[in-house]
Amino acid sequence: MEDYKKLFENLEMDFKNYKKDAISEIAGYKRANEDLQKQLAVLYNIAEVSKYISSNIRDDKLVLMINDMIVGLLGVTNSCIYMKENDVFRVKVSTYGSDINLIEEEKRKIISGEDYLINGDFIRKYDEIDNAIKSVLGIPIKIRDNYIGYIIVEHTLKHYLTTEHKMFLSSISNQIAIALENSKLYRELKDAVIKDPLLGIYNRKYFFEKAENIIKEDKSNYAIVMIDLDNFKTFNDTYGHQFGDEVLIQTSNVIKNQIRDLDIFARYGGEELIIFLNNVKNHNDIYKKVNNIRKSIEENVVTMGDVKAKVTASIGLAFRKFEDDSITDVISKADELLYKAKKTGKNKVVIDECELK
């Protein structure tokens, strides 16, 4: 009987050991499965991020969209993206504005292009939120050897950000870098198609395309301003074509600073420039505005090296009078008035007298 009892006790002990090992092994499988699920989730998120970014590279608000996406994915309090412009890092977008009081360690890491993870009782404070920032993660944005930007994410909970967040953000930073580079190339290609390469303003073809689209959508009145630089050939002959180019560039900049975003400014051809003034109401006000542009051109001193000179402009200003007037009709009228300005002394704005009250 004693032998059976001992056998039972041995079997019971073996069973307990087996059960203990089995539970331990199951727990190990469970942990491995959880780790695998996390890795799969990370890979899925990276794939989704890549797809989302790639589908929006043509959007002018791509950086803002990326920043919002980071906040959503990581659940952070604040996200900020720096972009390198002329070798200086500037805040491109941030959840809480551009005034970020970086600590010295962060400044060093950003300058050297290194990542960092900092957790502490107090790192910085924003007026927009009650609690201080206690967890910060910074990741550089690089494409090949080109260091183009930096991402900083923050949370008010200490130790919220971990090495797992660091690995994930590092993974998607490469996708972000590629997307930003592609977006930049797309904008440059788009500009090459629609803008004058010398002046950086719209070319003639795109001027017509954009103006006609506005006219179709908006039935409000508009005006056309034709500008021709006086004696431009003399500048080229006297100072050379490079100075002539500088005259065009600086004069264009003077004009750009005095027109609205809803207007269209383009190079019509040679030294002729054209402006589409949208939503015109008071003709007298428009005449004064255009005459002020003429005065600004006259007062501007064009400088290139030791050479300095002033230029004047003759301007024709025409308004759409009738609803069935095409933009070509209004441009032809502005061109006639420009020719009249040239023939009657130059450096003036000519308009049909009946247009002024």
C-alpha positions as CSV (number, residue, x, y, z in Angstrom):
1,M,0.0,0.0,0.0
2,E,2.9,2.3,0.8
3,D,4.3,1.7,-2.6
4,Y,1.1,2.9,-4.3
5,K,1.0,5.9,-2.1
6,K,4.6,6.8,-3.0
7,L,3.9,6.2,-6.7
8,F,0.8,8.5,-6.5
9,E,2.9,11.2,-4.8
10,N,5.6,10.9,-7.5
11,L,3.0,11.1,-10.3
12,E,1.3,14.1,-8.6
13,M,4.7,15.8,-8.4
14,D,5.4,15.1,-12.0
15,F,2.0,16.4,-13.0
16,K,2.5,19.6,-11.0
17,N,5.9,20.1,-12.6
18,Y,4.5,19.4,-16.1
19,K,1.6,21.8,-15.4
20,K,4.1,24.5,-14.2
21,D,6.2,24.0,-17.3
22,A,3.2,24.0,-19.6
23,I,1.9,27.3,-18.1
24,S,5.3,28.8,-18.4
25,E,5.6,27.7,-22.0
26,I,2.0,29.0,-22.8
27,A,2.9,32.3,-21.2
28,G,6.0,32.4,-23.4
29,Y,4.0,31.7,-26.5
30,K,1.5,34.4,-25.4
31,R,4.2,37.0,-25.0
32,A,5.8,36.0,-28.3
33,N,2.3,36.3,-29.9
34,E,1.8,39.7,-28.4
35,D,5.2,40.8,-29.6
36,L,4.4,39.5,-33.0
37,Q,1.1,41.4,-33.0
38,K,2.9,44.6,-32.0
39,Q,5.4,44.1,-34.8
40,L,2.6,43.4,-37.3
41,A,0.8,46.5,-36.1
42,V,3.9,48.6,-36.5
43,L,4.5,47.3,-40.0
44,Y,0.9,47.9,-40.9
45,N,1.0,51.5,-39.6
46,I,4.3,52.1,-41.5
47,A,2.6,50.7,-44.7
48,E,-0.5,52.9,-44.1
49,V,1.7,56.0,-43.4
50,S,3.7,55.4,-46.6
51,K,0.5,55.0,-48.6
52,Y,-1.1,58.1,-47.0
53,I,1.9,60.3,-47.5
54,S,2.5,59.1,-51.1
55,S,-1.1,59.9,-52.1
56,N,-0.7,63.5,-50.8
57,I,2.7,64.6,-52.1
58,R,1.0,67.1,-54.4
59,D,-0.8,68.8,-51.5
60,D,0.7,72.2,-50.4
61,K,-0.2,71.3,-46.8
62,L,1.7,68.0,-46.8
63,V,3.9,68.9,-43.8
64,L,0.8,69.9,-41.7
65,M,-0.9,66.7,-42.7
66,I,2.1,64.6,-41.7
67,N,2.3,66.5,-38.3
68,D,-1.4,65.8,-37.6
69,M,-0.9,62.1,-38.6
70,I,2.0,61.8,-36.1
71,V,-0.2,63.2,-33.3
72,G,-2.9,60.7,-34.1
73,L,-0.7,57.7,-34.4
74,L,1.4,58.3,-31.3
75,G,-1.3,60.0,-29.1
76,V,1.2,62.7,-28.2
77,T,0.4,66.1,-26.7
78,N,2.4,68.1,-29.2
79,S,4.3,67.4,-32.4
80,C,6.6,69.7,-34.3
81,I,8.4,69.5,-37.6
82,Y,11.5,71.5,-38.3
83,M,12.7,72.0,-41.9
84,K,16.2,73.0,-43.0
85,E,16.1,76.3,-45.0
86,N,19.4,77.9,-46.0
87,D,21.3,75.8,-43.5
88,V,19.0,77.0,-40.6
89,F,16.3,74.8,-39.0
90,R,13.0,76.6,-38.8
91,V,9.7,75.3,-37.3
92,K,7.5,74.5,-40.3
93,V,4.5,73.3,-38.4
94,S,3.7,72.7,-34.7
95,T,0.6,71.8,-32.7
96,Y,1.3,74.7,-30.3
97,G,2.9,77.3,-32.4
98,S,6.6,78.0,-33.3
99,D,7.9,79.3,-30.0
100,I,9.6,76.1,-28.6
101,N,11.9,76.6,-25.7
102,L,14.4,73.8,-26.5
103,I,16.8,72.7,-23.7
104,E,20.5,72.6,-24.5
105,E,20.7,68.9,-25.0
106,E,17.9,69.1,-27.6
107,K,19.8,71.9,-29.4
108,R,23.0,69.8,-29.6
109,K,21.1,66.7,-30.9
110,I,19.3,68.7,-33.6
111,I,22.5,70.4,-34.7
112,S,24.4,67.0,-34.9
113,G,21.4,65.2,-36.5
114,E,21.1,62.6,-33.7
115,D,17.9,61.3,-32.1
116,Y,17.1,61.6,-28.4
117,L,14.6,60.5,-25.8
118,I,14.2,62.5,-22.6
119,N,11.9,61.9,-19.6
120,G,11.9,64.2,-16.6
121,D,9.7,66.0,-14.1
122,F,9.8,69.2,-16.1
123,I,11.1,69.9,-19.6
124,R,9.0,72.9,-20.8
125,K,5.6,74.4,-20.5
126,Y,3.1,75.7,-23.1
127,D,0.5,78.4,-22.2
128,E,-2.1,76.4,-24.2
129,I,-2.0,73.4,-21.9
130,D,-2.2,73.1,-18.1
131,N,0.5,70.5,-17.4
132,A,4.2,70.7,-18.2
133,I,5.9,68.6,-20.9
134,K,7.7,65.6,-19.2
135,S,8.5,63.3,-22.1
136,V,10.2,64.3,-25.3
137,L,11.4,62.3,-28.4
138,G,13.4,63.8,-31.3
139,I,14.1,62.1,-34.6
140,P,16.1,63.5,-37.6
141,I,14.6,63.5,-41.1
142,K,17.2,62.3,-43.5
143,I,17.2,61.1,-47.1
144,R,20.4,59.3,-48.0
145,D,23.1,61.7,-46.6
146,N,20.9,64.7,-46.9
147,Y,19.7,66.0,-43.5
148,I,16.5,68.0,-44.3
149,G,14.5,68.2,-41.1
150,Y,13.7,67.1,-37.6
151,I,10.6,65.8,-35.7
152,I,9.9,66.5,-32.1
153,V,7.0,64.8,-30.2
154,E,6.1,65.5,-26.6
155,H,3.7,64.4,-23.8
156,T,2.8,65.6,-20.4
157,L,3.1,62.1,-18.9
158,K,6.6,61.2,-17.7
159,H,7.9,58.0,-19.5
160,Y,5.0,58.1,-22.0
161,L,7.5,58.0,-24.9
162,T,9.6,54.9,-25.0
163,T,12.2,53.2,-27.2
164,E,9.3,51.6,-29.1
165,H,8.0,55.0,-30.1
166,K,11.6,55.9,-31.0
167,M,11.8,52.8,-33.3
168,F,8.5,53.5,-34.9
169,L,9.1,57.2,-35.5
170,S,12.6,56.4,-36.9
171,S,11.0,53.9,-39.3
172,I,8.4,56.4,-40.7
173,S,10.9,59.3,-40.7
174,N,12.5,57.8,-43.8
175,Q,9.1,57.7,-45.5
176,I,8.5,61.3,-44.5
177,A,11.9,62.3,-45.9
178,I,11.1,60.7,-49.3
179,A,7.7,62.2,-49.4
180,L,9.0,65.7,-48.6
181,E,11.7,65.4,-51.2
182,N,9.2,64.2,-53.8
183,S,6.8,67.0,-52.9
184,K,9.6,69.5,-53.3
185,L,10.5,68.0,-56.8
186,Y,6.8,68.1,-57.7
187,R,6.5,71.8,-56.8
188,E,9.7,72.6,-58.7
189,L,8.4,70.8,-61.8
190,K,5.0,72.5,-61.5
191,D,6.7,75.9,-61.2
192,A,8.8,75.1,-64.2
193,V,5.6,74.6,-66.2
194,I,3.6,77.6,-65.0
195,K,6.2,80.2,-64.1
196,D,8.8,82.3,-65.9
197,P,12.2,81.0,-65.1
198,L,13.8,84.4,-64.8
199,L,11.2,86.4,-62.9
200,G,9.5,83.6,-60.9
201,I,6.0,85.0,-61.8
202,Y,3.5,83.2,-64.0
203,N,4.1,82.7,-67.7
204,R,1.7,83.9,-70.4
205,K,0.2,80.5,-71.0
206,Y,-0.7,79.9,-67.4
207,F,-1.9,83.5,-67.0
208,F,-4.7,82.8,-69.6
209,E,-5.5,79.4,-68.1
210,K,-5.8,80.8,-64.6
211,A,-7.7,84.0,-65.5
212,E,-10.2,82.2,-67.7
213,N,-10.9,79.7,-64.9
214,I,-11.6,82.6,-62.5
215,I,-13.9,84.3,-65.0
216,K,-15.9,81.1,-65.4
217,E,-16.4,80.7,-61.6
218,D,-16.6,84.4,-60.7
219,K,-18.8,86.8,-62.6
220,S,-17.5,89.9,-60.9
221,N,-15.8,92.6,-62.9
222,Y,-12.1,92.7,-63.5
223,A,-9.4,94.9,-65.0
224,I,-6.3,94.2,-67.1
225,V,-3.1,96.1,-66.6
226,M,-0.5,96.1,-69.4
227,I,3.0,97.3,-68.4
228,D,5.9,98.0,-70.7
229,L,9.3,99.2,-69.4
230,D,10.4,102.4,-71.1
231,N,13.6,102.4,-73.2
232,F,14.4,98.8,-72.1
233,K,16.6,98.2,-75.1
234,T,18.8,101.2,-74.0
235,F,19.5,99.4,-70.7
236,N,20.5,96.3,-72.5
237,D,22.8,98.2,-75.0
238,T,24.3,100.4,-72.3
239,Y,24.8,98.0,-69.4
240,G,24.5,94.6,-70.9
241,H,21.8,91.9,-70.9
242,Q,22.6,90.8,-67.4
243,F,21.7,94.2,-66.1
244,G,18.6,94.2,-68.3
245,D,17.6,90.9,-66.6
246,E,18.1,92.6,-63.2
247,V,15.9,95.5,-64.2
248,L,13.1,93.0,-65.0
249,I,13.6,91.0,-61.8
250,Q,13.7,94.0,-59.4
251,T,10.8,95.7,-61.2
252,S,8.7,92.5,-60.9
253,N,9.4,92.4,-57.2
254,V,8.3,96.0,-56.8
255,I,5.0,95.1,-58.5
256,K,4.5,91.8,-56.6
257,N,4.6,93.7,-53.3
258,Q,1.7,95.9,-54.3
259,I,-0.9,93.4,-55.6
260,R,-3.3,91.1,-53.8
261,D,-3.2,87.3,-53.6
262,L,-6.4,87.1,-55.7
263,D,-4.8,89.0,-58.6
264,I,-2.7,87.3,-61.3
265,F,0.7,88.7,-62.3
266,A,2.6,87.3,-65.3
267,R,5.3,88.0,-67.9
268,Y,3.4,88.7,-71.1
269,G,6.5,88.7,-73.3
270,G,9.9,90.4,-73.4
271,E,9.8,93.4,-71.1
272,E,6.0,93.4,-71.1
273,L,4.2,92.4,-67.9
274,I,0.5,91.9,-67.3
275,I,-1.8,92.0,-64.2
276,F,-5.3,90.5,-63.9
277,L,-7.1,92.6,-61.2
278,N,-10.0,90.5,-59.9
279,N,-13.2,91.7,-58.2
280,V,-12.9,95.3,-59.4
281,K,-15.5,97.7,-57.9
282,N,-14.4,101.3,-58.0
283,H,-12.5,102.3,-61.1
284,N,-11.0,105.4,-59.6
285,D,-9.5,103.4,-56.7
286,I,-8.1,101.0,-59.2
287,Y,-6.6,103.8,-61.3
288,K,-4.9,105.2,-58.1
289,K,-3.6,101.8,-57.2
290,V,-2.1,101.2,-60.7
291,N,-0.6,104.7,-60.7
292,N,1.0,104.0,-57.3
293,I,2.6,100.9,-58.9
294,R,4.0,103.2,-61.7
295,K,5.4,105.6,-59.1
296,S,7.0,102.8,-57.2
297,I,8.7,101.5,-60.4
298,E,10.0,105.0,-61.1
299,E,11.3,105.5,-57.6
300,N,13.1,102.2,-57.4
301,V,16.8,102.2,-58.0
302,V,17.9,99.1,-59.8
303,T,21.3,98.0,-58.5
304,M,23.8,95.4,-59.7
305,G,27.3,95.7,-58.4
306,D,28.5,99.2,-59.0
307,V,25.8,99.9,-61.7
308,K,22.7,101.9,-60.6
309,A,19.9,103.1,-62.7
310,K,16.2,104.0,-62.6
311,V,13.5,102.7,-65.0
312,T,10.0,104.0,-65.8
313,A,7.0,102.2,-67.2
314,S,4.1,103.0,-69.5
315,I,0.9,101.4,-68.5
316,G,-2.5,100.7,-70.2
317,L,-5.5,100.0,-67.9
318,A,-8.7,98.5,-69.3
319,F,-11.9,97.2,-67.6
320,R,-14.4,94.7,-68.7
321,K,-17.4,96.7,-69.7
322,F,-19.8,94.1,-70.9
323,E,-20.6,90.6,-69.7
324,D,-19.8,89.1,-73.1
325,D,-16.4,90.8,-73.3
326,S,-13.7,88.1,-73.5
327,I,-10.4,88.4,-71.7
328,T,-8.8,88.8,-75.2
329,D,-11.0,91.8,-75.8
330,V,-10.0,93.5,-72.6
331,I,-6.3,92.7,-73.1
332,S,-6.5,94.2,-76.6
333,K,-8.0,97.4,-75.2
334,A,-5.3,97.6,-72.5
335,D,-2.7,97.1,-75.2
336,E,-4.1,100.0,-77.2
337,L,-4.0,102.2,-74.1
338,L,-0.4,101.1,-73.5
339,Y,0.5,102.1,-77.0
340,K,-1.1,105.5,-76.4
341,A,0.9,105.9,-73.2
342,K,4.1,105.2,-75.2
343,K,3.2,107.7,-77.9
344,T,2.2,110.5,-75.5
345,G,5.4,110.8,-73.4
346,K,5.8,107.4,-71.6
347,N,5.9,106.9,-67.8
348,K,2.2,107.2,-67.3
349,V,-1.0,105.2,-66.9
350,V,-3.6,105.6,-69.7
351,I,-7.2,104.8,-69.2
352,D,-10.4,105.6,-71.1
353,E,-11.5,108.9,-69.6
354,C,-15.1,107.7,-69.5
355,E,-14.1,105.0,-67.0
356,L,-13.2,107.7,-64.4
357,K,-15.9,109.6,-62.5
